């Protein structure tokens, strides 16, 4: 796992910017609800339907203690003409109350009676709806001419559809505004791959630009990383995805056919297809106080590094992107390096283009390696990358490494560093391997690392210098004499059960870097997590501890370990974080804004539809659905990144509202539309009994879905 080099925008309850982002999120979601209901309201008014209420949020009930109202059902309301306008306390949508039309089946009988009492006894959706002034089929008095059931089928269909139409219109408008402002996006450029994944097996290199996914027609310069991720995920696990790519050293595109797997992403109940590629990062340090980690080599650089410094070279080798910087630091992980840094001068309030650029040469020492004295066992080679040094030498999956240059491997986690040093000096290394029932010796020429491989924690450990992945065991193979593990009484043969970085001994850095796993995790679920633990350990402050539970025989033992420096070994990270690499897509004319806005709205709508279709077909798991809490949190994170990013997120949500609201489910707009189409075809609506029964079914489906996604939210945010 690369734990040192990517900075993210983080939410904090103690920062004003976070509260401003929350406010923007609330206003944004409220606006989407408002325009949806405004569509219904304006269409109803245009057709002469009386609208009794227009609410954002639901005003279902007061929350009381006895007769005391603790929380009122509405935050705000007023009467203007015949309509009551207000904001309800339940922020899960909104509604327009029209005479004779209700969504709640429990209220339908009362509403039918109300319409009959105001001039007719035809029931909305119960019998054929005559025109205003006509008698119903039972010969009763005519309907109120301003009631919803009194209107023609086309008029009612227009009213029902207007909310969805408004959401689609404003999806375009929001995207137009975002692109007019200049919308930042992560381009479709590969920054790294996951060892053992489809992209790694296909030898996809950092810097590869993806031009098209499954033959899409989008201009390559507009293709974003999110388009790649969603395109691969929606292709489905086990189904081929075709990527047209342009490799860094090539001018001719080529097609790659990869098969997404569900094994590469394992975090908080997520089951998503992936080919094992990661987005590109920039060569610029984070522009905040988390740019440089205290106590690490970067914090003692001479002259000092500063937030927002741009590293353009390492030891004279150009580093245009983050992966270039990672590669050069990895090659020279045990040596001092000279960084060529560009730093903006002038005042931070000045425009960037007006600030002078200062170029500095900064020396950063290697980062000492912190260790517990534990060497975990390892199994056979899991995968061999085609064309790699291991493949050239004849290594095969299933081979068990017995010795290197006639010496047993002291610590598998330190093997990449050993191979790195051999590659730098041009040495050939002898591997003694067990294959079948016999051992053979093979000569391997390690290569310089080309990338920093990610270690997901549940996948075999990757060694780029050899081009192999190795299965790790959850058993301690050896304990170094005099180490913290030795002092705690751990022994070879102990089984690893669980691990946790302790509060009070855990820096914010360590916790955030394990965000993809539970804060306390088991080795049964994460059998390959040990390299990640050791990576996180390198960032730990001196007071940090690792709580480790091991099993010896029938007994479990819990120990607390503080790492110590291991002489002669060095960490691959130096303690600074980089900003994500982003490009800006700006519409410089109204026509261009319209074009980009329509494209974004169309793609967002299609993405929602395709996601639902793939869920129905079983290609995407339903556990990938998210509830209002997770969506709100996502919107807040988008708001922290900027207004244009938030607007594009709201574009997606607006499209989502349009598609979901028009699903053919009773009580949703789409369900009402189906009833109206039935009435238009057969000349009369379904019977009242069928209408109410289907409405109850639809209501229970929605309640069930809401409870399901709220449970998923709980697993995502409450349950570690």
C-alpha positions as CSV (number, residue, x, y, z in Angstrom):
1,X,0.0,0.0,0.0
2,X,1.3,3.4,-0.9
3,X,0.7,5.2,2.4
4,X,2.7,8.3,2.0
5,X,2.1,10.0,-1.2
6,X,-1.5,10.9,-1.8
7,X,-3.3,13.8,0.1
8,X,-7.0,13.9,0.3
9,X,-9.5,16.7,1.1
10,X,-10.6,15.7,4.7
11,X,-13.7,16.6,6.6
12,X,-13.3,17.9,10.1
13,X,-16.1,19.0,12.5
14,X,-13.7,21.6,13.9
15,X,-13.1,23.5,10.7
16,X,-15.3,26.3,9.3
17,X,-14.7,25.1,5.7
18,X,-16.4,21.8,6.7
19,X,-19.5,23.5,8.0
20,X,-19.7,25.7,4.9
21,X,-19.5,22.5,2.8
22,X,-22.4,21.0,4.8
23,X,-24.4,24.2,4.2
24,X,-23.7,24.0,0.5
25,X,-24.7,20.3,0.5
26,X,-28.0,21.1,2.3
27,X,-28.8,23.9,-0.1
28,X,-27.9,21.8,-3.1
29,X,-30.1,18.9,-2.2
30,X,-32.9,21.2,-1.2
31,X,-32.7,22.9,-4.6
32,X,-33.0,19.6,-6.4
33,X,-36.1,18.7,-4.4
34,X,-37.4,22.2,-5.0
35,X,-37.1,22.1,-8.8
36,X,-38.6,18.6,-8.9
37,X,-41.7,19.7,-6.9
38,X,-41.8,23.0,-8.8
39,X,-42.2,21.0,-12.0
40,X,-45.3,19.3,-10.6
41,X,-46.6,22.6,-9.2
42,X,-46.2,24.6,-12.4
43,X,-47.7,21.9,-14.5
44,X,-50.7,21.5,-12.2
45,X,-51.3,25.2,-12.2
46,X,-51.1,25.3,-16.0
47,X,-53.8,22.6,-16.1
48,X,-56.0,24.3,-13.6
49,X,-55.5,21.9,-10.7
50,X,-55.8,23.3,-7.2
51,X,-52.6,22.8,-5.2
52,X,-53.2,22.9,-1.4
53,X,-49.6,22.4,-0.2
54,X,-46.0,22.9,-1.6
55,X,-43.5,21.4,0.8
56,X,-39.7,20.8,0.8
57,X,-39.3,18.0,3.3
58,X,-42.2,16.1,4.9
59,X,-44.4,17.4,7.7
60,X,-45.7,14.1,8.7
61,X,-45.9,14.5,12.5
62,X,-44.7,16.5,15.5
63,X,-42.2,14.9,17.9
64,X,-43.8,15.3,21.4
65,X,-43.2,14.6,25.0
66,X,-46.7,14.5,26.4
67,X,-48.3,17.6,25.1
68,X,-45.0,19.4,24.7
69,X,-43.9,19.6,21.1
70,X,-40.2,18.9,21.1
71,X,-39.6,19.1,17.4
72,X,-42.4,20.6,15.2
73,X,-43.4,18.9,12.0
74,X,-42.4,21.9,10.0
75,X,-39.6,24.4,10.3
76,X,-41.4,27.1,8.3
77,X,-44.7,27.7,6.5
78,X,-47.0,30.4,5.2
79,X,-50.2,30.7,3.2
80,X,-50.2,32.4,-0.1
81,X,-53.5,32.3,-1.9
82,X,-54.9,28.8,-1.8
83,X,-51.5,27.1,-1.3
84,X,-49.6,26.5,1.9
85,X,-45.8,26.7,1.4
86,X,-43.4,25.2,3.9
87,X,-40.3,23.3,4.9
88,X,-41.0,19.9,6.6
89,X,-38.8,18.5,9.4
90,X,-38.1,15.2,7.6
91,X,-35.5,15.9,4.9
92,X,-36.2,12.9,2.6
93,X,-37.9,14.6,-0.3
94,X,-40.8,16.9,-0.8
95,X,-44.4,17.0,-2.2
96,X,-47.1,19.0,-3.9
97,X,-50.6,18.3,-2.5
98,X,-53.1,18.5,-5.3
99,X,-56.8,18.1,-4.8
100,X,-57.8,14.5,-5.4
101,X,-54.2,13.1,-5.7
102,X,-52.3,11.3,-2.9
103,X,-49.3,9.0,-2.8
104,X,-50.0,7.4,0.6
105,X,-52.5,4.6,0.2
106,X,-53.7,5.0,3.8
107,X,-54.9,8.5,2.9
108,X,-56.5,7.6,-0.5
109,X,-60.0,6.8,0.9
110,X,-60.2,10.1,2.7
111,X,-59.0,12.0,-0.3
112,X,-61.5,10.3,-2.5
113,X,-64.2,11.3,-0.1
114,X,-62.9,14.9,0.0
115,X,-63.1,15.1,-3.8
116,X,-66.7,13.7,-3.7
117,X,-67.6,16.0,-1.0
118,X,-66.5,19.0,-3.1
119,X,-68.6,18.1,-6.0
120,X,-68.4,14.5,-7.0
121,X,-67.8,10.9,-5.7
122,X,-65.6,9.6,-8.4
123,X,-62.5,8.1,-6.8
124,X,-59.0,9.0,-8.1
125,X,-57.8,5.9,-9.7
126,X,-60.9,3.9,-8.7
127,X,-63.2,4.3,-11.7
128,X,-63.1,6.0,-15.0
129,X,-62.3,9.7,-14.5
130,X,-64.8,11.8,-16.4
131,X,-64.2,15.3,-17.6
132,X,-65.2,18.1,-15.3
133,X,-69.0,18.5,-15.3
134,X,-69.6,14.9,-16.4
135,X,-71.2,12.3,-14.2
136,X,-69.2,9.3,-13.1
137,X,-70.2,5.7,-14.0
138,X,-72.4,5.5,-10.9
139,X,-74.3,8.6,-11.9
140,X,-73.0,10.7,-9.1
141,X,-72.5,14.4,-9.1
142,X,-69.7,15.7,-11.3
143,X,-66.1,16.0,-10.1
144,X,-64.6,19.2,-8.8
145,X,-63.3,20.7,-12.1
146,X,-60.1,21.8,-10.3
147,X,-59.3,18.3,-8.9
148,X,-56.5,16.2,-10.3
149,X,-58.9,13.3,-11.3
150,X,-61.0,15.7,-13.3
151,X,-58.2,16.3,-15.8
152,X,-57.7,14.4,-19.0
153,X,-55.1,11.6,-19.1
154,X,-52.6,13.7,-21.2
155,X,-52.9,16.5,-18.6
156,X,-52.4,14.2,-15.7
157,X,-49.5,12.5,-17.4
158,X,-48.0,15.9,-18.1
159,X,-48.3,16.9,-14.4
160,X,-46.9,13.6,-13.1
161,X,-43.9,13.8,-15.5
162,X,-43.1,17.4,-15.0
163,X,-40.9,16.8,-11.9
164,X,-38.7,14.3,-13.7
165,X,-38.5,16.7,-16.7
166,X,-37.4,19.5,-14.4
167,X,-34.7,17.3,-12.8
168,X,-33.3,16.5,-16.3
169,X,-33.4,20.2,-17.3
170,X,-31.6,21.3,-14.2
171,X,-29.1,18.5,-14.6
172,X,-28.1,20.2,-17.8
173,X,-28.2,23.7,-16.2
174,X,-26.0,22.6,-13.2
175,X,-23.4,21.0,-15.5
176,X,-23.4,24.1,-17.8
177,X,-22.6,26.3,-14.8
178,X,-19.9,23.9,-13.5
179,X,-18.1,23.8,-16.9
180,X,-18.5,27.6,-17.3
181,X,-16.7,27.9,-13.9
182,X,-14.0,25.4,-14.9
183,X,-14.6,21.9,-13.6
184,X,-11.5,20.0,-12.2
185,X,-11.4,16.3,-13.0
186,X,-8.9,13.5,-12.7
187,X,-7.9,12.5,-16.2
188,X,-8.0,8.9,-17.4
189,X,-4.3,8.4,-16.8
190,X,-2.9,5.3,-14.9
191,X,-0.9,6.2,-11.8
192,X,-0.3,2.6,-10.6
193,X,-1.6,-0.9,-10.6
194,X,-2.5,-3.6,-8.1
195,X,-0.1,-6.5,-8.0
196,X,-1.7,-9.6,-9.3
197,X,-4.6,-7.8,-10.9
198,X,-5.6,-7.9,-14.6
199,X,-3.8,-4.7,-15.4
200,X,-0.6,-5.9,-13.7
201,X,-0.7,-9.1,-15.7
202,X,-1.1,-7.1,-18.9
203,X,1.9,-5.0,-17.9
204,X,0.0,-1.7,-17.9
205,X,2.5,1.0,-16.9
206,X,2.0,4.3,-15.0
207,X,1.5,7.2,-17.4
208,X,-0.7,5.1,-19.7
209,X,-3.6,7.2,-20.9
210,X,-7.0,5.5,-21.4
211,X,-8.7,6.8,-24.5
212,X,-11.9,4.8,-24.7
213,X,-13.9,2.2,-22.6
214,X,-15.8,-0.5,-24.5
215,X,-15.7,1.6,-27.7
216,X,-17.4,4.7,-26.3
217,X,-17.4,7.8,-28.5
218,X,-16.4,10.4,-25.8
219,X,-13.5,12.6,-26.8
220,X,-10.4,11.2,-25.1
221,X,-9.5,14.6,-23.7
222,X,-12.8,14.7,-21.8
223,X,-12.5,11.1,-20.4
224,X,-12.3,11.2,-16.6
225,X,-11.1,8.7,-14.1
226,X,-14.6,8.3,-12.8
227,X,-15.7,7.3,-16.3
228,X,-13.1,4.5,-16.3
229,X,-14.0,3.3,-12.8
230,X,-17.8,3.2,-13.5
231,X,-17.3,1.7,-17.0
232,X,-15.3,-1.1,-15.6
233,X,-17.6,-1.7,-12.6
234,X,-20.7,-1.7,-14.8
235,X,-19.2,-4.1,-17.2
236,X,-19.4,-6.6,-14.4
237,X,-17.2,-9.1,-12.6
238,X,-16.0,-11.8,-15.0
239,X,-17.0,-10.0,-18.2
240,X,-14.5,-8.6,-20.7
241,X,-13.9,-4.9,-20.8
242,X,-11.9,-3.3,-23.7
243,X,-9.7,-0.3,-23.0
244,X,-8.1,1.6,-25.8
245,X,-4.9,2.9,-24.4
246,X,-1.9,5.1,-25.3
247,X,1.3,4.0,-23.6
248,X,3.8,6.6,-22.3
249,X,6.5,5.9,-24.9
250,X,4.1,5.2,-27.8
251,X,2.3,7.3,-30.4
252,X,0.0,4.5,-31.5
253,X,-3.1,3.5,-29.4
254,X,-3.7,-0.2,-28.8
255,X,-6.6,-2.2,-27.3
256,X,-6.4,-4.1,-24.1
257,X,-9.0,-6.7,-23.2
258,X,-9.2,-7.3,-19.5
259,X,-11.5,-9.2,-17.2
260,X,-12.6,-7.3,-14.1
261,X,-12.4,-9.2,-10.8
262,X,-14.1,-8.7,-7.5
263,X,-11.0,-9.6,-5.5
264,X,-9.2,-6.3,-5.9
265,X,-11.6,-4.1,-3.9
266,X,-12.4,-5.4,-0.5
267,X,-13.5,-2.6,1.9
268,X,-16.6,-2.2,4.0
269,X,-18.9,-4.6,2.2
270,X,-18.1,-3.4,-1.3
271,X,-18.3,-5.8,-4.2
272,X,-17.1,-4.0,-7.3
273,X,-15.4,-5.2,-10.4
274,X,-11.9,-3.8,-11.0
275,X,-9.0,-4.4,-13.3
276,X,-6.5,-3.1,-10.7
277,X,-5.6,0.4,-11.9
278,X,-5.2,3.6,-9.8
279,X,-5.4,7.3,-10.8
280,X,-2.4,9.4,-11.4
281,X,-1.2,11.9,-8.7
282,X,0.6,15.1,-9.2
283,X,4.2,16.0,-8.4
284,X,3.1,18.8,-6.0
285,X,3.0,18.5,-2.3
286,X,-0.3,18.9,-0.5
287,X,-1.3,22.6,0.2
288,X,-2.0,22.1,3.9
289,X,-0.4,21.2,7.2
290,X,-0.5,17.5,6.3
291,X,2.0,17.9,3.4
292,X,4.9,16.9,5.5
293,X,4.8,14.4,8.4
294,X,6.5,15.4,11.6
295,X,9.4,13.2,12.7
296,X,10.0,11.8,9.2
297,X,12.9,12.4,6.8
298,X,10.9,15.0,4.8
299,X,10.5,17.2,7.9
300,X,14.3,17.5,8.3
301,X,15.0,18.3,4.6
302,X,17.7,20.9,3.9
303,X,16.5,23.5,3.0
304,X,13.1,22.8,4.4
305,X,10.2,21.6,2.2
306,X,7.0,23.6,2.2
307,X,3.4,22.8,1.4
308,X,2.6,23.2,-2.3
309,X,6.2,22.7,-3.4
310,X,6.4,21.1,-6.8
311,X,9.1,18.4,-7.2
312,X,10.2,18.5,-10.8
313,X,13.2,16.2,-10.6
314,X,14.9,13.7,-8.3
315,X,18.7,13.5,-8.6
316,X,18.3,15.2,-12.0
317,X,15.7,12.8,-13.4
318,X,12.5,14.6,-14.4
319,X,9.4,13.8,-12.4
320,X,6.4,15.1,-14.3
321,X,3.8,13.1,-12.3
322,X,3.5,11.5,-8.9
323,X,4.4,8.1,-10.1
324,X,7.7,9.4,-11.5
325,X,8.5,10.8,-8.1
326,X,7.5,7.6,-6.4
327,X,9.6,5.5,-8.7
328,X,12.8,7.6,-8.2
329,X,12.4,7.7,-4.5
330,X,11.8,3.9,-4.5
331,X,15.0,3.3,-6.5
332,X,17.0,5.4,-4.1
333,X,15.1,4.4,-1.0
334,X,18.2,3.9,1.1
335,X,20.2,7.0,-0.1
336,X,19.9,10.7,0.3
337,X,18.2,12.3,-2.7
338,X,18.3,15.8,-4.1
339,X,14.9,17.2,-5.1
340,X,14.6,20.0,-7.6
341,X,11.7,22.0,-6.2
342,X,9.7,24.8,-7.7
343,X,8.1,27.1,-5.1
344,X,5.8,30.0,-5.6
345,X,6.9,33.3,-4.2
346,X,4.9,36.4,-3.5
347,X,1.8,36.5,-1.4
348,X,-0.7,33.6,-1.2
349,X,-3.5,36.1,-2.0
350,X,-1.9,37.0,-5.3
351,X,-3.0,35.4,-8.5
352,X,-0.9,32.3,-9.3
353,X,0.1,33.6,-12.7
354,X,1.5,36.8,-11.0
355,X,3.6,35.0,-8.4
356,X,7.3,34.4,-9.1
357,X,8.6,30.8,-9.2
358,X,11.7,30.0,-7.2
359,X,13.7,26.9,-7.9
360,X,15.5,25.1,-5.1
361,X,17.7,22.1,-4.6
362,X,16.6,20.3,-1.5
363,X,18.3,17.2,0.1
364,X,16.2,14.6,1.8
365,X,17.8,11.8,3.8
366,X,16.5,8.2,3.7
367,X,13.9,7.3,6.3
368,X,15.0,4.7,8.9
369,X,13.0,1.5,9.0
370,X,10.9,0.9,12.1
371,X,10.3,-2.8,13.0
372,X,8.8,-5.1,15.6
373,X,11.1,-8.0,15.0
374,X,8.4,-10.2,13.4
375,X,8.9,-12.1,10.2
376,X,5.7,-13.6,8.8
377,X,5.7,-16.9,6.9
378,X,5.1,-17.0,3.2
379,X,3.7,-19.5,0.8
380,X,4.3,-20.2,-2.9
381,X,4.5,-17.7,-5.7
382,X,0.9,-16.7,-6.6
383,X,1.5,-15.0,-10.0
384,X,4.3,-14.3,-12.4
385,X,4.0,-11.3,-14.6
386,X,4.7,-12.1,-18.3
387,X,8.0,-10.7,-19.6
388,X,9.2,-10.0,-16.1
389,X,12.7,-11.0,-14.7
390,X,11.0,-13.9,-12.9
391,X,9.3,-15.1,-16.0
392,X,12.5,-14.8,-18.0
393,X,14.3,-16.8,-15.4
394,X,11.7,-19.6,-15.4
395,X,9.9,-19.0,-12.2
396,X,6.3,-20.3,-12.1
397,X,3.2,-19.9,-10.0
398,X,3.3,-22.5,-7.3
399,X,7.1,-22.3,-6.8
400,X,8.1,-22.0,-3.2
401,X,11.2,-19.8,-2.6
402,X,13.6,-21.7,-0.3
403,X,16.7,-19.5,-0.4
404,X,18.3,-16.6,-2.1
405,X,22.1,-16.8,-2.7
406,X,22.0,-19.9,-0.5
407,X,20.6,-17.9,2.5
408,X,17.0,-18.2,3.9
409,X,14.8,-15.2,3.6
410,X,15.0,-13.4,7.0
411,X,11.9,-11.2,6.4
412,X,9.7,-11.4,3.3
413,X,8.6,-7.8,3.7
414,X,12.3,-6.7,3.2
415,X,12.8,-8.8,0.1
416,X,11.9,-6.0,-2.3
417,X,14.6,-3.8,-0.9
418,X,17.2,-6.6,-1.3
419,X,16.2,-7.0,-4.9
420,X,16.3,-3.3,-5.4
421,X,19.9,-3.1,-4.3
422,X,20.8,-6.0,-6.5
423,X,19.2,-4.3,-9.5
424,X,21.0,-1.1,-8.9
425,X,24.4,-2.9,-8.9
426,X,23.5,-5.1,-11.8
427,X,23.8,-8.4,-9.8
428,X,22.3,-11.7,-10.7
429,X,20.6,-13.5,-7.8
430,X,20.4,-17.2,-7.3
431,X,16.9,-18.5,-6.3
432,X,16.6,-21.9,-4.8
433,X,13.0,-23.0,-5.2
434,X,10.9,-26.0,-4.4
435,X,8.9,-27.2,-7.3
436,X,6.9,-30.4,-6.9
437,X,9.1,-32.8,-4.9
438,X,12.4,-31.4,-5.9
439,X,14.5,-28.2,-5.6
440,X,16.1,-26.3,-8.5
441,X,18.3,-23.2,-8.8
442,X,17.4,-20.4,-11.1
443,X,19.4,-17.2,-11.8
444,X,17.3,-14.0,-11.8
445,X,18.4,-10.5,-12.9
446,X,16.1,-8.1,-10.8
447,X,15.0,-4.9,-12.5
448,X,14.8,-1.5,-11.1
449,X,11.3,-0.8,-9.7
450,X,9.0,0.8,-12.3
451,X,6.2,1.7,-9.8
452,X,5.2,1.6,-6.2
453,X,2.9,-1.4,-6.0
454,X,-0.3,-1.2,-4.0
455,X,-0.8,-3.8,-1.3
456,X,-4.6,-4.1,-0.7
457,X,-4.3,-6.3,2.4
458,X,-6.1,-9.3,1.1
459,X,-4.1,-9.9,-2.1
460,X,-0.7,-11.6,-2.3
461,X,2.3,-9.3,-1.8
462,X,3.8,-7.9,-5.0
463,X,7.5,-7.6,-5.7
464,X,7.9,-5.4,-8.8
465,X,11.7,-5.9,-8.9
466,X,11.0,-9.5,-9.8
467,X,7.5,-9.4,-11.3
468,X,5.9,-11.8,-8.9
469,X,3.3,-11.9,-6.1
470,X,3.8,-14.1,-3.1
471,X,1.2,-15.5,-0.7
472,X,1.7,-14.5,2.9
473,X,0.8,-16.7,5.8
474,X,-0.8,-15.7,9.1
475,X,1.9,-17.4,11.1
476,X,5.0,-15.9,12.6
477,X,8.0,-17.6,10.9
478,X,10.7,-16.0,13.1
479,X,11.2,-13.5,15.9
480,X,14.4,-11.4,16.0
481,X,16.4,-11.8,19.2
482,X,16.2,-8.6,21.3
483,X,13.3,-7.1,19.4
484,X,10.0,-5.8,20.9
485,X,8.3,-9.0,19.8
486,X,11.0,-11.1,21.5
487,X,10.6,-9.0,24.7
488,X,6.8,-9.5,24.6
489,X,7.3,-13.3,24.5
490,X,6.2,-13.9,20.9
491,X,7.6,-17.0,19.3
492,X,7.9,-18.6,15.9
493,X,4.8,-20.7,15.1
494,X,2.4,-18.2,16.8
495,X,-0.7,-17.5,14.7
496,X,-1.7,-13.9,14.0
497,X,-5.3,-13.3,15.0
498,X,-5.9,-9.6,15.0
499,X,-4.2,-6.2,15.1
500,X,-5.0,-2.6,16.0
501,X,-3.2,0.7,16.2
502,X,-4.1,2.0,19.6
503,X,-5.8,5.2,20.5
504,X,-3.3,7.5,22.2
505,X,-0.6,5.7,20.3
506,X,-2.2,6.2,16.9
507,X,-1.6,9.3,14.9
508,X,-4.3,10.7,12.6
509,X,-2.0,9.7,9.8
510,X,-1.9,6.0,10.8
511,X,-5.7,5.8,11.2
512,X,-6.4,7.5,7.9
513,X,-4.1,5.2,6.0
514,X,-6.1,2.2,7.2
515,X,-9.3,3.8,6.2
516,X,-10.0,1.0,3.7
517,X,-9.9,-1.6,6.5
518,X,-11.5,-1.7,9.9
519,X,-9.5,0.0,12.7
520,X,-9.3,-3.4,14.3
521,X,-9.1,-6.2,11.8
522,X,-8.6,-9.9,11.8
523,X,-6.0,-11.8,9.8
524,X,-8.7,-14.3,8.9
525,X,-10.4,-11.6,6.8
526,X,-7.2,-9.8,5.8
527,X,-4.5,-12.5,5.6
528,X,-2.1,-10.4,3.5
529,X,-2.3,-7.3,5.6
530,X,1.2,-7.5,7.3
531,X,3.0,-5.4,4.7
532,X,0.4,-2.7,5.1
533,X,0.9,-2.8,8.9
534,X,4.6,-2.3,8.4
535,X,4.0,0.6,6.0
536,X,1.7,2.3,8.5
537,X,4.2,1.7,11.2
538,X,6.8,3.9,9.5
539,X,4.5,6.9,10.1
540,X,3.9,6.2,13.8
541,X,5.0,8.6,16.4
542,X,7.2,7.4,19.2
543,X,4.3,6.9,21.6
544,X,2.4,4.7,19.2
545,X,1.7,1.1,19.9
546,X,0.4,-1.9,17.9
547,X,-1.9,-4.2,19.8
548,X,-1.4,-7.7,18.4
549,X,-3.5,-10.8,19.3
550,X,-1.8,-14.1,18.6
551,X,-2.7,-17.7,19.3
552,X,-0.4,-20.4,20.6
553,X,-2.1,-23.8,20.8
554,X,-5.5,-23.2,22.5
555,X,-4.6,-20.0,24.2
556,X,-4.7,-16.4,22.9
557,X,-2.2,-13.8,23.9
558,X,-2.4,-10.0,23.6
559,X,0.7,-7.9,23.4
560,X,1.4,-4.2,22.8
561,X,4.4,-3.4,20.7
562,X,6.4,-0.2,20.1
563,X,8.5,-0.3,17.0
564,X,12.3,0.3,17.0
565,X,14.7,1.2,14.3
566,X,16.2,-1.7,12.4
567,X,19.8,-1.0,11.5
568,X,20.7,-1.3,7.8
569,X,17.1,-1.1,6.6
570,X,15.2,1.9,5.3
571,X,11.6,2.7,4.7
572,X,10.3,3.3,1.1
573,X,8.4,6.4,2.2
574,X,10.0,9.7,3.3
575,X,7.0,11.4,4.8
576,X,5.3,13.8,2.5
577,X,2.0,13.7,0.6
578,X,1.0,14.7,-2.9
579,X,-2.0,16.4,-4.3
580,X,-4.1,14.4,-6.8
581,X,-3.4,15.3,-10.4
582,X,-6.3,17.2,-12.0
583,X,-7.0,18.9,-15.2
584,X,-9.6,21.7,-15.7
585,X,-12.3,21.4,-18.3
586,X,-13.7,24.9,-19.1
587,X,-16.5,26.0,-21.5
588,X,-15.4,29.3,-23.0
589,X,-18.7,29.9,-24.8
590,X,-22.4,29.5,-24.2
591,X,-22.7,26.9,-27.0
592,X,-19.8,24.9,-25.5
593,X,-21.3,25.0,-22.1
594,X,-24.6,23.8,-23.5
595,X,-22.8,21.0,-25.3
596,X,-20.9,19.9,-22.3
597,X,-23.9,20.3,-20.0
598,X,-26.0,18.0,-22.2
599,X,-23.3,15.5,-22.4
600,X,-22.8,15.4,-18.7
601,X,-26.5,15.1,-18.0
602,X,-26.9,12.4,-20.6
603,X,-24.0,10.4,-19.2
604,X,-25.2,10.8,-15.6
605,X,-28.7,9.6,-16.5
606,X,-27.4,6.7,-18.5
607,X,-25.0,5.8,-15.7
608,X,-27.9,5.6,-13.2
609,X,-30.0,3.5,-15.6
610,X,-27.1,1.2,-16.4
611,X,-26.3,0.7,-12.7
612,X,-29.8,-0.3,-11.9
613,X,-29.8,-2.7,-14.9
614,X,-26.6,-4.3,-13.9
615,X,-27.9,-4.7,-10.3
616,X,-31.0,-6.4,-11.8
617,X,-28.8,-8.7,-13.9
618,X,-26.6,-9.6,-10.9
619,X,-23.4,-8.1,-12.4
620,X,-23.3,-5.4,-9.6
621,X,-24.1,-6.3,-6.0
622,X,-26.9,-4.6,-4.2
623,X,-24.6,-3.9,-1.3
624,X,-23.0,-1.2,-3.4
625,X,-26.2,0.9,-3.0
626,X,-25.9,3.8,-0.6
627,X,-28.4,5.6,1.5
628,X,-29.0,9.3,2.2
629,X,-26.2,9.5,4.8
630,X,-23.5,8.3,2.5
631,X,-24.7,10.4,-0.4
632,X,-24.8,13.5,1.9
633,X,-21.3,12.7,3.1
634,X,-20.2,12.4,-0.5
635,X,-21.7,15.7,-1.5
636,X,-20.0,17.4,1.5
637,X,-16.6,16.0,0.3
638,X,-17.4,17.3,-3.2
639,X,-18.2,20.7,-1.7
640,X,-14.9,20.8,0.0
641,X,-13.2,20.3,-3.3
642,X,-15.0,23.3,-4.9
643,X,-18.3,24.6,-6.2
644,X,-17.8,23.2,-9.7
645,X,-17.2,19.7,-8.3
646,X,-20.3,20.0,-6.1
647,X,-22.4,21.1,-9.1
648,X,-21.3,18.1,-11.1
649,X,-22.1,15.8,-8.2
650,X,-25.5,17.5,-8.0
651,X,-25.9,16.9,-11.7
652,X,-25.5,13.1,-11.1
653,X,-28.0,13.3,-8.1
654,X,-30.5,15.2,-10.2
655,X,-30.3,12.6,-12.9
656,X,-30.6,9.9,-10.2
657,X,-33.8,11.6,-9.0
658,X,-35.2,11.6,-12.5
659,X,-34.5,8.0,-13.2
660,X,-35.5,6.6,-9.8
661,X,-38.7,8.7,-9.6
662,X,-39.8,7.4,-13.0
663,X,-39.4,3.7,-12.1
664,X,-42.7,1.9,-12.6
665,X,-43.3,1.5,-8.9
666,X,-46.7,2.6,-7.4
667,X,-46.5,5.7,-5.3
668,X,-43.6,6.9,-7.4
669,X,-44.1,9.2,-10.4
670,X,-43.4,6.3,-12.7
671,X,-46.0,4.2,-11.1
672,X,-48.6,6.9,-11.5
673,X,-47.6,7.2,-15.2
674,X,-48.2,3.5,-15.7
675,X,-51.7,3.8,-14.2
676,X,-52.4,6.7,-16.5
677,X,-51.1,4.9,-19.6
678,X,-53.4,1.9,-18.6
679,X,-56.3,4.3,-18.4
680,X,-55.5,5.9,-21.7
681,X,-55.3,2.5,-23.5
682,X,-58.4,0.9,-21.9
683,X,-60.5,4.0,-21.4
684,X,-60.8,3.6,-17.6
685,X,-58.3,3.3,-14.7
686,X,-57.7,0.2,-12.6
687,X,-60.3,-0.6,-10.0
688,X,-60.0,1.2,-6.7
689,X,-59.1,-2.1,-4.9
690,X,-56.3,-2.9,-7.4
691,X,-55.0,0.7,-7.2
692,X,-54.9,0.7,-3.4
693,X,-53.4,-2.8,-3.2
694,X,-50.6,-1.9,-5.7
695,X,-50.0,1.4,-3.9
696,X,-49.5,-0.5,-0.6
697,X,-47.1,-2.9,-2.4
698,X,-45.1,0.1,-3.8
699,X,-45.0,1.8,-0.4
700,X,-43.8,-1.3,1.4
701,X,-41.1,-1.7,-1.4
702,X,-39.9,1.8,-0.8
703,X,-39.9,1.4,2.9
704,X,-38.0,-1.8,2.6
705,X,-35.5,-0.2,0.2
706,X,-35.0,2.7,2.6
707,X,-34.4,0.5,5.6
708,X,-31.9,-1.6,3.5
709,X,-29.8,1.4,2.4
710,X,-29.9,2.9,5.9
711,X,-28.6,-0.4,7.1
712,X,-25.8,-0.2,4.5
713,X,-25.1,3.3,5.7
714,X,-24.8,2.0,9.2
715,X,-22.3,-0.7,8.1
716,X,-20.4,2.0,6.2
717,X,-20.2,4.6,8.9
718,X,-21.2,3.2,12.3
719,X,-19.9,-0.4,12.3
720,X,-16.1,-0.4,11.9
